[in-house]
């Protein structure tokens, strides 16, 4: 997700996140990018990666937040990318601090129907 509106929407309003899927957020700079779970219907794992695609932080099972105010989740260090996957799926997929992530060609969000896949 590169457009600010798409980043803000993320996985909101989805009733599930199928195994093997998720959303990759691409930011133009390294920062402590924070996420919240407003209007998310399922718990998510949030995985922050640095510019070299190394996992620098993992927050597991961020709970849904049906209305404001919602807590924000941010890494203790700067990151360039964030991956959202279904709650409890990051660790079994090897998305743990120190791991390197490889991203192959992905369909455009409009083509994929459910967003970018990881």
Buried (B, 14 or more C-beta within 10 A) or exposed (E): BEEEEBBEBBBEEBEEBEEEBBBBBEBEEBEEBEBBBBBBBBBBBBBBBBEEEBBBBBBBEBEBBEEEEBEEBBBEEBBBBBBBBBBEBBEEBEBEEEBEBEBEEEEEBEEEEBBBBB
